[in-house]
Each structure stands twice: as C-alpha cells, then as structure tokens.
C-alpha cells in the first residue's frame, strides 16, 4: 500500500488523479503544507470504522425527511424458458 500526498491546489486541479491514487492507498490532502484531509476507498473507510458496507435500504432510510414516504414497487412477472443453443 502506498501513501500519496496532494496539496489542496493540486487536488482541486486533478481530482481524478487523487481518486486513482486512492485505489493504491490513502491520499493525504494538505493545507499550507500540513495534512488536513484523507481520501480513502470506501471499503477501507468501512474497515477502519468497523462497519459493514451500507445496504441500499439503509442508505434510503438515512435520507433526511424521508420518513413516511410510501413506496410500493410493482411485482415483475418473469418467465424462464429453455435456452436454444443451436
């Protein structure tokens, strides 16, 4: 795992490069030469925080003001048949 450091200015200029670097290890973003922020892959964050990755349902339930919203999706009717391989 490698650690990368970007100044705030360089981070702002090329966020994509910082994201690619974060795939290899943490990226420290500095302000006036001192570390101010850390950019991590979400899997690394969850591991450090001792959490599992949130499910879609958990993310939706965490939306502020979302309480009381009714959602009743229609059921799909899927029929499977034999595959024609030749």
C-alpha positions in Angstrom: 0.0 0.0 0.0 1.4 3.4 -1.0 0.6 6.7 0.5 0.2 9.8 -1.7 0.1 13.5 -0.8 -1.6 16.2 -2.7 -1.7 19.9 -1.9 -5.2 21.4 -1.9 -4.4 23.2 -5.1 -3.2 20.1 -6.9 -6.2 18.1 -5.6 -8.6 20.7 -6.9 -6.9 20.7 -10.3 -7.0 16.9 -10.8 -9.5 15.1 -8.5 -9.4 12.1 -10.9 -5.7 11.6 -10.3 -6.3 11.7 -6.5 -9.1 9.1 -6.8 -6.8 6.8 -8.9 -4.1 7.2 -6.3 -6.6 6.3 -3.5 -7.1 3.0 -5.2 -3.5 2.2 -4.2 -3.6 3.6 -0.6 -4.6 6.6 1.4 -4.2 10.1 -0.1 -3.4 13.0 2.2 -4.6 16.4 1.1 -2.6 19.2 2.7 -3.5 22.8 3.5 -0.4 25.1 3.8 1.8 22.0 3.9 0.0 20.3 6.8 -2.3 17.2 6.3 -5.9 18.4 6.5 -7.9 15.6 4.9 -7.6 11.9 4.0 -9.1 10.3 0.9 -9.8 6.6 1.2 -11.6 3.9 -0.8 -15.0 3.4 0.8 -14.1 -0.3 1.6 -11.1 1.0 3.6 -13.2 3.5 5.4 -15.8 0.9 6.4 -13.0 -1.4 7.6 -11.4 1.4 9.7 -14.7 2.4 11.1 -15.6 -1.2 11.9 -18.7 -1.1 9.8 -20.0 -3.2 7.0 -20.9 -1.6 3.7 -24.4 0.0 4.0 -27.2 -1.6 2.1 -29.4 0.3 -0.3 -32.2 0.1 2.2 -30.0 1.6 5.0 -28.9 4.4 2.7 -32.5 5.2 1.8 -33.7 5.1 5.4 -30.9 7.6 6.3 -32.2 10.3 3.9 -33.4 13.3 6.0 -37.1 13.9 5.6 -37.7 10.5 4.0 -39.9 9.2 6.8 -43.5 8.5 5.7 -42.8 8.1 2.0 -44.8 5.2 0.7 -43.1 3.1 -2.0 -44.9 0.0 -3.4 -43.0 -1.1 -6.5 -44.9 -3.3 -8.9 -44.0 -7.0 -8.9 -42.2 -8.3 -12.0 -43.6 -11.3 -13.7 -40.6 -13.2 -15.2 -41.0 -16.4 -17.0 -38.0 -18.6 -17.9 -37.9 -21.0 -20.8 -35.4 -23.4 -22.2 -32.4 -21.9 -23.9 -32.0 -22.5 -27.6 -28.2 -23.3 -28.0 -28.1 -24.3 -31.6 
